């Protein structure tokens, strides 16, 4: 295609159940000048055959590449290396787009000369439940002028239209870790000259339980992902300018991992839980020694997380919040938390 306005990057792995719906929504876009770059990431199911059917039907628009399985970040980066479009749009292969998504986003980006365009989504849950998730801002903006919007950004790449040069400027997705979306979303925002907003839901996101509610070695990657963001801001000379915002983002995501410690049901992971606590505290205390004084941390943190701010010594957290194998001890720990900290939470 000589003139490509939007390149849609689709990493594909074990999604044959949903892939047809995804691809139908892409080939049926009302914007004609698009290319679909589907990257089969060594999928062991029937996904490749499905992709080949779509390519055979529309070879001018659908491009299919097969690579050895190296994870979603590598597949996305590989797709970008093949892209020719002025803008990029990432779509996960179990999700799908509104038919007019590319047209609305591209026209908005061109009209306002945006490097990045944000838009809303539908959350699709099991049982057919649908939740609309709109954006917190209603107008185009510059992050430098509205720094508070940095912490409101979703940590996903697929609810953003991205100028291809902007994505290449940040160096792509970090590979070999989980939570790779988190630093990229914020790196794009701080690097964009003008951020557009289309306050419509154009993306259908299939909510899966996934790794966020499971404790694995990859849970520890949250600190690696946050360090990537911090180091990027330092390298670009933006760390001091966005210090309050990035400090809050780091504290919030770290504390969310602690909140999830109480949700994990797997047994025999005490050592991994202890390592997570140690790693997070080492990171926060070395990078943000005054994080408890951050006004955003004090004002915006959810009540369910705020008690972590006032655990002065990490051994207390490890004793009171790390899951034991005895269900009764979990209940006692939860009661201890609220009895100990409820009066303070009411005052703050």
Secondary structure, 3 states (H helix, E strand, C coil): CCCCCEEEEEEECCCHHHHHHHHHHHHCCCCCCEEEEEEEECCCCCHHHHHHHHHHHCCCCEEEEEECCCCHHHHHHHHHHCCCCCEEEECCCCCEECCCHHHHHHHHHHHHCCCEEEEEEEEECCCCCEEEECCCCCCCECCCCCHHHHHHCCCCCCCEEEEHHHHHHHCCCCCCCCCHHHHHHHHHHHHCCCEEEEEEEEEEEECCCCHHHCCCHHHHHHHHHHHHHHHHHHHCCCCCCCHHHHHHHHHHHHHHHHHHHCCCCCCCCHHHHHHHHHHHHHHHHHHCCCHHHCHHHHHHCCHHHHHHHHCCCHHHHHHHCCCCCCHHHHHHHHHHHHHHHHHHHHHC
